[in-house]
Amino acid sequence: MLRKLCIIVAAAALAATPLPSLAQGKKDSVVMGMTLEPPGLDPTNAAAAAIAEVTLYNVYETLTKINEDGSVSPLLAESWQSSPDLKTYTFKLRKGVKFHNGEPFDSAAVKFTFDRAAAPTSTNKDRSLYQAFASVTAPDPETIVVALKYAEPNLPFLLGQASGSIVEPKSATTDVTQPVGTGPYTLGNWAKGSSITLVKWPEYRNAAAIKLAKVTIRFIGDPAAQVAALLSGDVDAFPRVAAARSLAQFKADPRFNVLIGGSRTKTIVGINERKKPLDDVRVRRAILAAIDRKAMIDGAVDGFGTPIGSFYTPGSLGYVDTTGINPYDPELAKKLLAEAGVKTPLELSLKLPPPSYARQGGEVLAAQLAKVGIVAKIENVEWAQWLSQVFTGPHNYDLTIVAHVEPFDLVKLTEPDYYLGYKSEAFNALYQQIMSTPDEAGRAKLLGDAQRMLATDAVAGFLFQPQLITIASKKLKGVWKDVPQFENDFSTWAWE
């Protein structure tokens, strides 16, 4: 009797034990790690890249889609044509698409989205792009025509960014917390400070192609905790993870794929040119001369970066190496400060957002500036504080460190209220000339001129183009290696 009881107990225990994943079939959920939590879930009204990392192509969709190799393909627009002068684009929209709330997607929604982005009260990070639209017309429900004030050869790419997400007019005002899009996922739950869960939308037009029923995004800011979460299996993938010092361990572990990819990101020391003595180009050039880029790359991103000398990255059209315009030269830095009449020590604030590249890089920068008589007083701020104090206004800072992730953002330097405070009629005219040049070779030459001008004007402390590390379970497919923009397209993710 006792033996029989033991057998029953053992059988019950076995039944309660989870079966191996192979026996259960393919998994249909994933847990992804992210460094920063987004401040909201409407990518059309705030600049934080973390919003796009959660929502782009998942909750919201755009007219066009940017692929891993940087190419552009149709999404909500089935096709498009441009005029020879690249100033008019006609988009044919996909039929039969609806928003999560059941409202139809049509040209009226696109026109509403673009007009809203261009409005004087808009907080869209690319508002200047939409304000450059001379007109947006909807001749029929399936056609949208965009006429620009100047030629824009990159418009199909630019409309594939998160700022071009098409919103549903009736729900637009509540998208920050209750996002409504046309994408394959809807918001399941947002546990503030911890995680966001997205769930598959069964009414998506191509729902059968979406393999993941649920995606949980966990926010883990500490680099050591990121590594621990991967090794323990608490997260299945961590794009742009701060794991450079643990790469050997991950490469030796057969459970993981280690992907080291390129980006169009530009990590810079932002300099507030609205403030004295930073409005003097000699002082800005002194700051650049005090910066040893190699030491910054080693200290901020453990060597995973390529030096840059302008607001432009290797691999982009017309790239030229401008690092020689402002080389590392501490003695020159001291001389330039003296020429500008600056008495040392010069005290400057250095406001640093949470990412490790900024916090670690800030320590290196402060030490380098100290050698030439500049005292950088470090102030660590949360991301929301950085956005409100530094980026959007009142621009209350002297120096900062931040990575700009957008590929085509030279236009930002023509905006009078941009946080760097750079004002140059010569650069503005050159940028308009670039946009008005339809042939690619001509644009490439002018882009080289623009890079040299920005370096000569010492618009910022140009540091490096980061190489981004992604670590994912070897059984998880569809995770990108290269990152033309910050996004995580869960529609392509699937378990083997």
N, C-alpha and C positions, 0 to 999 in steps of 0.2 A: 504493500500500500504506500509506504514511504517512497519507494522507488518511482511508483507511478506518479505521485504528487510532484516529485522533483522534475520529472519529464514534462508535466503540465506547466510548471513554473518556468522552466527553461524555454519551452515553446512560446509562452506568453511574452517572455522577455525578448525573444528573437523577433516576434511579431511587432513589438514596440520599437525595435531598432530601425532607423532609417535605412532603406536599401541603398546600395551604391547608385550613383547618378546614372550609370549606364543602364541599370535595370529600370530606372524611372523614366528613361527616354531623355531627349534633349531638354536642357534647361531653357526656360523662356523668360528668365529675369536676370538682371545684372545689377551689380553695385559698383558705381564709379566714384573715384575720389576727385575732389576739386580743392584747390588752395583757398579760394575766396568765395564767400557767399554773395550772391547778387543783391544789390540794394532794392531791387524790384524785378518785375517780370515783363516789363514793356521795353523792348530794345529800341523803340522809336522815340523815347523821351529821356534817355540817360546814356552817359558815355561808357559806363563800366563794361569791360569786355566779358565779365562773368555772366552778364545777362544773356549774351549771345551763346556762351558755352552751354547754357541750359536750354534756351528756347529756339535758337535758329535751326530751321529745317525740321524741328521736332514739334513745337507748338505752333510756331508761325512759319509761313512760307513767303518767298519773294518771287518776283517775276522770273528771275534767273537764278541759277545755282552755280556756286563756285566749287569746283572739284579739287581733289587733293593736289593735282598737278598745276593748279592755277587756271585751268581752262574753264570756260563758261558754257553751261548747257541749259536748255529750257526747263522751267518748273511751272509756275502759274501762267507764264507766257509760253505758248506752243512754238512761236517763232517771232522773229522781228526783222525789220529792215531799216537801214539808215540812209539818209540822203548823202550824196557825194561829198558835201561839205561837213558832214558829221554834226549837223546842227538840228536835225529832225529824225526822230526814231518812231516807228510805228510797230506796236506790239499786238499780235493776235493772241487772245487769251484762251485758256483751256476751258472747255465747256463742261457743264454739269458738276462744278465744284461748289461746295457749300462750307460755311463756317461751322464751328462746333455748336453754336447756338441755333443752327438750322437756317440762318439767313443765307441767301445766295451770294456767291462770289461773282462779281461782274466789273465792268469798267467803272461804274459809279463808285465802288469801293476803292479801286485804285486811285481814281481822281481825288476822292476824299483823303486818302492816306498821303498823297503827294502834296495836296494843298495844305493839309494840317502840318506837315513837316516844314513847309515854307513860311508858315504864319509868323508874324512878329513875336508872338508869345511862345513859339515852339522851342522846346529844349532838346530837339533832335541833334545829336552830335554832328550830323552832316547837313545841318540846316542850310549852309551856304550852297551846297549842291542843288537843293530843291529851290532855293531862291534864285538860282541861275536858270530855272525853267521859265522861258518867256510865256509859255502857255501849256496847259494840260487839257486835252479835249477827249471826249468820249463819243465818237460819232455813232456808235452802236454798242450794245452790251458786251460785245466780244472784241472790241478794238479800243486801244488807248494810244493817243498820239502825243508825244512829248517834243515840244519845240524849245530849243535852248538859246540863250543869249550869245553863247559862244560855242565853238566846236568842242565836243567831249568824246574823244575816241574810246575812253574807258567806261562809258555809261553802262553797257551790259554787265560788266564786272561790278561796278559800284552799286547797281541796283540789286545785286545778289548779297550784299552785306546786310547785317542785322538791322541797320537803320532804315533799310528799304522794306522791312516786313510789312505785309499788307494786313491792315487791321479792319475789323468790322465796325462800321460807323456807330451803331447803337451802343456798343459795349466798350468803345475806345477809352472812355474816361475811367473805367475800372480795370483796365488791362494790367496795371501795376501789380495788383494782388489777385485778380481773377482773369487770367489771360484767355482770350478767345482768338483762335486763328483757324487756319485750314489744314494744319499739319497732322501727322499720324498719331500724335500724343496729346493728351489733355493733362492738366494739373490734377494729381491725385491728392497730395498732401504737402504742406510746407511747414515743417517743424523748425521754426526760426532758431538760428544758431546751430542747427544740427544737420538737417537733410531736406531735400526736396524729392518727391516721388512723382514720376510721370507714368501714366497708364495708357495703354494702346486704345485708340479711338476706333470702335468697331465699324463706324460708318465712314471711315476714310476711303477715298475712292479706289485705293489699291491696297486694302487692308491685308490681303492674303500674302503680300510681299513683305510685310512687317513681321519679323520673327520674334521680337522681344515684346512680351505682354506688359512688362513692368520694368522701369529703370529707376533705381534709387541713387541719388547723388548725395554723397556725404561730404561735408566741408571739414577739411583737415588742414590747418594752417602750418603747424609745426613740422619741419622737415623730418625729424626723427619719428614722429607719429605717422607720417605718410609712409615711410619705409616699413614701420612695424605693421601697419594695416595691410600692406601688400603681402608681407611675409606670413602673416597669420591667416590670410585668406579672407579677412574682413571686407576687402574690396577686390574686385576682379580686374579693374583697370584704373590707371591713374595717368591721364594725359598731362604733360607738362609738369611732371613730378620733380621735386627737389631731391633727387637721389644720386647726384653725381658721385658722391663719396662712397656709395654702396653698389656701384655698377658691377664691379667684379663679382660680388656675391649674387646679384641677380642674373648675370650672364652664365654663372656656373650652375644655376638652379634650373632644372629641366621644366619646371612649371611655368616659366615666364618667357615672353618675347620682350626684348629690349630694343626699342626703336629710337634712333637718334636722327632727328629730321631738321630740315631747314625751315626758315620762316622769313617774313618780310618785316619782322619786328625791329624797332630801333630803340635801344636803351640809351637814355640821355640824362645829363645833369641839366634840369630845367633852371634857367636863370631869369629872374623877374626884371625885365628891362624897364619897367615903370619906375623902379626905385633907384635912387642915387646911392653909390656911384656906379651901379650896374648898367646905367644908361650909357656909360662911356665904353666904347668898343675896346679901348686899351685895358680896361679892368676885366672885361669878359675874356679877352685874349690871354690875360694873365692867369685867369682861372683855368683856361684850357691848357696853358703851358705848364701848369702845376700838376696836371693829371697824367699819370703813367698808365696808359690804357691796358697794358699787359697785366700790371698789378691789379687793376680794377677787375679785369676779366677773371684772373685767378681768385681774387677775394670774393667777388660777387656771385660768380657762377662756376667756380671751380674749374676754370679754363675752357668752358664750353661756350665760346663766343669768338666772333671775328671783328677786329677793330674797324670802326667807321669814322669818317671825318666830316660827315654832313648828315642831313636828315633824309638819308637814302641808303639803300642796302645793296650789296653785291647780288647780281642776278637780275636786277631790275633794268628795264630799258634805259640805255644811255648812262649806265653807272660808270663813274670815274672814281679813282682812289684819291681822296682829298685829305688823307691822314697827315700828309706832309705839310699841309698849310699851317697847322697848329701842332707841332711836335712837342713832345715832353722836353721841357727846358726850364727847370726851376730858377736858374739865374735870370733868364729872360723874363720870367714871371715877376721877379722882384723889380727888375728894371722898368717894366711896363707900369707896375703899380706906382713907382716913383714918378714916372713921366706924367701919370694921371693926377699927381698931387695927393695920392692916398697915403695917409699916415697909418702905419701898422703898429699894433695889431688891428686889423679890420675885422669887426665882428659881424657875422652873417648868420641868419637862421637857416637850418637845413631840415626841412620837414620830410619825413620818410613814411610812405605807405607800408602796409604789412608785408608784401612779398619779400622773400629772403634775399633776392637780388638787390632790393632797395636797402634793407636793413644791414646786410653784410657789406654791400657796396658803400653805404654811408659811412661806416667805420673807416674803410680804406680811404675814402675821399677826404674825410676830416683830417686824417693823419697826413695826407699829401698836402692839403692846403695849409696846414700848420707850419710846414717847412718853408713857406714863402711869406708867412706873416698874416695869414687869413685864419681867423678862429671861427670854425663852423660849429654852431651850437645845435646839436642834434635834438630833434623833437619827433618822437615816434607817434604817428596818428593812425586812427582806424581809417578804413577805406572811405566810409561815408564822410568823415571829417576832411579827408584829403580832397575829395570831389567838391565839397561845399566851400572849403577855405582856399584851396590852391587853384583848382581847375576852373570851376564855374564862377567864382567870385566869392569874396572881394579880392581875390588874388593876394592873400595875406601870407606872403612868404618871400624869402630871398633866393634860396636854392632848394631843389628837390631832386629826387631820382625816380624816374618812371620809364616804363616800356610802352612805346606806342606800337600797337599791333596792326593798324590799318595799312594796307599796301600802298594806296595812292592818296596820300594826305598832305602833299606840298601845298595844296590850296589852303590848309589851315593857317599857314604863315601869312596869308593875305588878309585874314580876318582881323579887324581892328580890336575885337574884344577877346582874342585868343590869349590864353593864360601866360604865354611867354612875353607878350607885350612888344613883339617885333613889329616895327613900322618902317617900310621901305617902299617908296614909290617905284624905285628901279626894279625891285623884285616883283612887285605887283604887275608892272608892265611886261616883264620877262615872262611871268606865268601866263598872262593873257596871250602872249605871242606863242608860247608852247601849245596852248589849247587851240589856237587858231591855225596851227600848222598841220594839215591833214596827212602829210607823208611821214612815215615812221622814222626814216633816216634824219629828216629835218628836226623832228621832235627830239630824237636822241641827242643830237648836237646841242640843242637848246637846254635840254635837261642837264647836260654836263656843265653848261654855263651857270645854271641855277645852283647846282651843287657847290661850285667854286665860290659863288657869291655868298651862299649861306655860311660856308666855312670861313671866308674872309671877314664876314660881319660877325663871326663868333656868336651866332644866334643862340647856341646852347653848347653845353659840354658834351659833344658827341662821343659816345663810348663804344658800344659794340652791338652787333647783330647776334642775338643768342642762338645757340643750337639747343633745340628743345628735346627733352627726354620724355618718352612715354613708355610705361611698363604695363603689360597686360598679360592675362592668362594666355597660355599658348593655345588653348582651345577656343578662344574668343576671336572671331574673324571680323574684318571690316573696320578695325581701328586704324586711324591714319598715322602715318609716319611724318609726312611733311605737312606744314600748317600755313597755307597761304593767308588764312585768317583764323581767329580763334573760334572754333566751333566743334561740336561733337554730334555728328550726324548718326543718330541711333537707328535710322531706317536701314542703314547698311550693316549694322552689327548683328551677329548671330553666333550661336554656339555650334561647334562641330557635332 
